[in-house]
Amino acid sequence: MKRILEIIWIILVILTIFAYLLGYLKYINTFFVAILLLSTFIKGQLVIDYFMGLRKVQLKYRIIPSLWLGIIIILIAVVYYL
């Protein structure tokens, strides 16, 4: 289990560095915003599943934070594209 958490942590760091570099280099257009929102959803889902320990619980307990995360990301996308 410790090895999996280390791999997940490395993935989170890589996605965060990717997002930082896109912002720092000012590569912001609608395509990259969609990629950033998708990577943010993936990072959030990894945190929910592995670091919050919800990977092996019943679906009804996993769906609440996943829905919250999805709604927030959809709202951010709608506001950006308006």
ChimeraX attribute file (.defattr): number of C-alpha atoms within 10 A of each C-alpha:
attribute: neighborCount
match mode: 1-to-1
recipient: residues
	/A:1	6
	/A:2	7
	/A:3	8
	/A:4	10
	/A:5	13
	/A:6	11
	/A:7	11
	/A:8	17
	/A:9	17
	/A:10	12
	/A:11	15
	/A:12	19
	/A:13	13
	/A:14	12
	/A:15	17
	/A:16	16
	/A:17	12
	/A:18	14
	/A:19	18
	/A:20	13
	/A:21	12
	/A:22	15
	/A:23	14
	/A:24	10
	/A:25	8
	/A:26	9
	/A:27	12
	/A:28	13
	/A:29	8
	/A:30	12
	/A:31	9
	/A:32	14
	/A:33	19
	/A:34	15
	/A:35	12
	/A:36	20
	/A:37	17
	/A:38	14
	/A:39	17
	/A:40	19
	/A:41	18
	/A:42	16
	/A:43	19
	/A:44	16
	/A:45	20
	/A:46	20
	/A:47	17
	/A:48	18
	/A:49	17
	/A:50	16
	/A:51	13
	/A:52	11
	/A:53	12
	/A:54	18
	/A:55	16
	/A:56	10
	/A:57	10
	/A:58	9
	/A:59	10
	/A:60	8
	/A:61	12
	/A:62	18
	/A:63	13
	/A:64	11
	/A:65	16
	/A:66	16
	/A:67	11
	/A:68	11
	/A:69	18
	/A:70	18
	/A:71	12
	/A:72	13
	/A:73	17
	/A:74	14
	/A:75	12
	/A:76	13
	/A:77	15
	/A:78	10
	/A:79	9
	/A:80	11
	/A:81	9
	/A:82	5
